[in-house]
Amino acid sequence: MRRAPCRGLRSTTPRSVFPPPPTPPSARALDALVHAAAGVAYLKWFEYRLAAAMHAELVEPFEDEDRRELDAFTRCAATIATTLSITQGAARTLLTDAVALRDRLPLVAQCLRDGVVTPHHIRTIVSRTELIDGQCYAALVDADIARALRRPGSWSPARMETMVDKMVHRRDPDAVRERRDAAKQNREFTVETGRDGMATAMDTRSAEDVAALAEAVRRLAEQVCPKDTRSKAARASDAYYALVTQTEFGCDCDRPITDCRYKNIDLKKFAATAPRIVIHLVTDTTTLTGPVPAPEAERVCRSTQHPARPDMGHSDVPLRPGADPTANAAGAETIAPKPVTTDPDTAEPDTTETVATKTVAAEPEFSGRPNVTADADRIDTAGAGDNSWRCEEPVGLDTVDGVGFLPGIGIISGAHVRDLAADPRTVIRPLGDGTDTPLPATQPSNPYRPSAALDAYVRARDLFCTWPGCNRPAWDGDLDHITEYDHTHPDRGGRTDATGLGAKCRFHHLLKTFGDFVDDQYPDPTDPSRLIRTITIPDGRTVLGPAFTGHDVHPGLDTIVFGDPPTENGHRPRPTPVERLRPAPRTAQKHARRRQERHRNRIRNAPKRHPPDDTPPPF
């Protein structure tokens, strides 16, 4: 009997052994991303540890005797590159970073292991601390950086660079000054021929000169109509060439010259009518006067990471068995200079503007930072009197110097600041008079607009856009009312004061205004001079704001106070019934919802940041 063929049936063989994973909700996906980032950091730390072990076995025994072109380090890197199928350069970088974390930055390595810092920041930290390698104060810089990394808050690449440079400058002012002089002597202009008939020109100059040149190029490149077909970078390249050669620059749209007034731009006329370029530099008055003697406690190393040398009268012994390698994690605090700010209202061509505030009292840069000597005394009771486990060598820190912050560039040395201050084109504007007299918070005729002093203070305090991960300098962004300003009833919220304003780049300002992101900013209950910043994303997760601000660069900013914003009376009359009330009803509802959400977030986050004294231990 013939069996009819079976129709409409498919093979029962499964296409996949495992079912597809379910798609998690966005909140669960974000939780998984956070845990994945911590896992990646741990795996990267383990990779560094393995690479350092290979270096100890294959490179260190031959470092003093291997003089071949393909030395032990190169062969070890080639072994890693071949095994992992990566380039020789990537393998050398892996080995270099691994050895640096093991020998120079062990506490930073622990931060990577614990997921406190992400792997992409490690290269920044290692490269910007290379010049402290082998110095007695290297352990102190390592401790300073690790302490800053463990603060609650977020980091952007620019904030990370600023923080590391600040720690290095604080411990090695003399070397920074020497490097500055050498760098000025080694400025150069080079040309490198590329492919496809192109070439690259590089001009190495002082940071303030490059900042002024970049601003001039940007202004000229913007002199085009919306129909210009070039990219922003291509326009900047053409503008730079026109400035150098004094040739014509114009829009390349296809419209006739009668319809586009940007076709041909006279550079001489443009330079004569363009506003003058102002470069803002934030420093303090003590930096302008020069270095001061360092405290005696900071002139001698008290680290237990390396023992005292035999010629210092102590036995040359290895690290004490069982000793905590993090015991030397505390660095002595220098006398902190007072803050500096700038005034953004003036515009002068090729002028570097420095605004400084007078100091009232020296305050520590980081509250709660113990002293090196005191920390060494707390290692343990048994060895408190055994100096053979401590280094007694001078660290070379005979003077303490301040630093300056150049927006778009970063930290510059005190010597660099004084060079700029001596320039006759520099205008120095102190922010405040060094007393407790409050500065005006708003413009006299408009309580919505901040005063020039408050504008400069907020930008100097925030340094960059306060959105997590953003690198845009605060001087290039907007000042945003954290709580929306009520134009009808200014006393009901959104005050124009230091706590109510924050710097944001234009993109994140628009994202906050028109998106579902809610930001908040309020004084820290444990330190009212500092602010807690949060961003609540649409799914309800709260992300902390920056962990490193201008207070950490210029602690004297804490001494500057502003008066209360003026009331509505005498400034802007309340709208009459025939006028359109602001804000519109829909906007008012959105602002009210955001105020409620900010209040809920503060109540929810308060126990996490400041648990009550009777909170049981976490076990």
Secondary structure, 3 states (H helix, E strand, C coil): CCCCCCCCCCCCCCCCCCCCCCCCCHHHHHHHHHHHHHHHHHHHHHHHHHHHHHHHHHCHHHCCCCCCCCCHHHHHHHHHHHHHCCCHHHHHHHHHHHHHHHHCCHHHHHHHHCCCCCHHHHHHHHHCCHHHCCCCCHHHHHHHHHHHHCCCCECCHHHHHHHHHHHHHHHCHHHHHHHHHHHHHCCEEEEEECCCCCEEEEEECCHHHHHHHHHHHHHHHCCCCCCCCCCHHHHHHHHHHHHHHCCCECCCCCCCCCCCCCCCECHHHHHHHCCCCEEEEECCHHHHHCCEECCHHHCECCCCCCCCCHHHCCCCCCCCCCCCHHHHCCCCCCCCCCCCCCCCCCCCCCEEEEECCCCCCCCCCCCCCCCHHHHHHCCCCCCCCCHHHCCCCECCCCEECCEEEECCCEEEEHHHHHHHHCCCCCEECCCCCCCCCCECCEECCEEEEECHHHHHHHHHHHCECCCCCCCCEHHHCEEEECCCCCCCCHHHCCCCCCCCEEEECHHHHHHHHHCCCEEEEEEECCEEEEEEEEEECCCCCEEECECCCHHHHCHHHHHCCECCCCCCCCCCCCCCCCCCCCCCHHHHHHHHHHHHHHHHHHHHHHHHHCCCCCCCCCC
